[in-house]
Amino acid sequence: MNLDCSTKIVLENERVRLEPLALSHLEQLLPISLSQPKLLQYSPSYFGSKTNLEKYINNALSAKAKEARYPFVIFDKQLNELAGSTSFGNISNHDQRLEIGWTWLGKKFQGTGLNKNCKFLLLQYVFEILHFERVEFKIDSRNTQSRKAIEKIGASFEGELRSHTLLLDGYRRNTVYYSILKSEWSGLKKSVFTNL
């Protein structure tokens, strides 16, 4: 099955709801952007002000219109508020693979299990609905928090691309790659995600 970026995808369990990101979410996400301007310090994305957050959302929606990315907003059902965003990206229907990334959560939502719930829903959709063969994760090599989170859900380290991505401050980051394959999903579902 192909991932059609024009369809409305809503993924939900008892803890979290992922729904398509829209410009109408700007005001609800703005407090996170204003209070934590360095939240995306390892990303080549704009953040930290209303103008930058609006640019971030518009860039995500532009990529969606080009069928390159499907951005979601993350709603924490426990706290009844928006917590951040995540995306499918670098979508290749032909190769049956995509990337999960562009993920950010406000600090009070980090370490609460919310991200694990998000990853479960995203992976379940990719492997059980789309029947894709591969999911990729791409992270700044310095971002130990994100690397540990991805390793905890069973993703395999594949290597490091040196001087790979130009960040907004002019720094050229090294990017590390991880992946999960369809053949690995049932095992991870029974082990890593057994409580979900």
N, C-alpha and C positions, 0 to 999 in steps of 0.2 A: 504494500500500500504506500502511496506517496504522501508526503507531508504537504498539504495545501495551505499556504500561509493566508489565504483569503477566508478560511473557515474559522469559526469561533471554537477554540479549544479551552475547556474548563476542566481542570484536574483537582480533585478534592478528596480529602479523608476527614477524620474527626478533628484533626489538629490544624490543617491548613487548606486554603483554597488558592489555586493558581488560575488567574484569568488574564485575558489579553491586556497588555499595557496600553493605556490611552492617555492622551494629553489631559484628560479630565482628572487623572490621578495626581497631577502636579502638586496641587495644594496640600494633599494628604501626605505626600512624600517629602515635601519641602522641609519640615522640621528636622528630618534625618540629615538631609543635605546641608542645612545651615549649621546644625550643631556638631556635625562630624565631617568637616570639609576634606579631611585626609582619608576618608573611608575608601576611596578609589585610587590611593596613591600608587598602586602597582599596575594600574590600568591606563591605557591611552585614551581615557574618556573624561569628558568635562564633568565637574561636580563642584559643590561647595557654595553655590549661590542660586538664586531663582533663575537667572539667565542661563547659567550652566546646566542646571537640571532640565530646563526646558529644551536646551540644545541636545542634551543626552536623550531625552524622550523622542524628540523629533528625528534624531539620527537613527534611533532604534526603529521608529515607524517607517522611515525611508528605506532602511534595509529590509523591513518586512514587505514593503511594496515591491521590492526587487526579488522577493522569494529567497533572500539570503539569511534571514533571521526571523525568529518568532519570539518576541519579548513578552514576558508575563509579569504581572504584579503579584506580589506575595501578600496574602491576607492571613494574619495570625488569628485563628478562630478563638483561641484561648484568651487573648488580650483584646480581641475585637477591634483590631486596627491594622493598617497597612504596615508591613515590616521591611519591604525592599523590593527587589526585582531579580529575575533570572531569565535566561533565554536558551532556546535552541538556536544554533547558528552554524555557519559553514555547511549548510544543508546540501547533501548530494543524494537526491532520490535515486539516481542511476546506480550509485555505488552503495546505496542503502547504509549511509552513515551520516552522522551529524555530530556537532559539538554541543556540550552543555557548558554554559559559562555566562559571563557578564553578570555574575551573581554577587549581590551585595545585600547585607542585612544591617539594620541599625544595631548599635552595640547591645542594647537591652534584649535583643532577640538572639544574639549569638550565644552558643553553648547551651541552648535550651532544648535542643532536639528538633527545632523547626527546620533547619537546613537538611537534616537527615530525612525528614518527612517529604520535603520538596524533592530531594534527589530520588527517593523511592518512587514518587508519582511520575516524575519525568522519565526515569529508566523503565518503569512499567509500561508507560505509553509507547516509548520507542521500541521496546522489544516484544510487547504483547499485542499492541494495536497496529503499529506500523510494520512490525516484523523486520526491523532493520538489523543489520549484522554487527554494527560497531558504533560505540559512543566514545568521543574523544574529550579530553579535558586539557586545557592549555593554561599554564600558570607562570607568573614571574618567579624565577628561581629563588628570589629572596623572600617570597611570601610563604613562610613556614606554616602559618596558621591554615591557609588554604590547602597547602600540600598535605598536611596531616589529616585534614578533613576528607580529602579525596582518597588518601591511602586507607583511612578507616572504613570506607565503604567498599574496599576491595579492588580499586582500580590499580592496574599494573603500570609501573614506570617504564617508559619507552625510550627516553633519552632527553638530551638538552640541546637546543639550538642556540648557538652563541650569537650575540649582538643581533637579536632577531627582531625586536620591536622598538620603535622610537616612541618614547613617552613625551608628554606635553612639556616637561621640564628640560628636554633635550637629552635625557639619559637613554642609552640603548640597553634594553634589558635582555638578559638571557631567558629563554622560555623553555620550561620543561613540559613534556607531554606525558599524559597518562591515557589509558583506555580501558574499557570494559567491552567484552565481546558477547554476542547473543548466546554463545555456547556456555558462557560463565554465569549467565543471569539466574538460572534456576538454583544454582548452588549458593549464590550470594543472597538470593531471596530467602532461602531457608536458614542461612547463618547470620549474615550482617543485619538483614531486615526482618528477622523472624518475629519480632514484637510488633511489626506494622502490618 
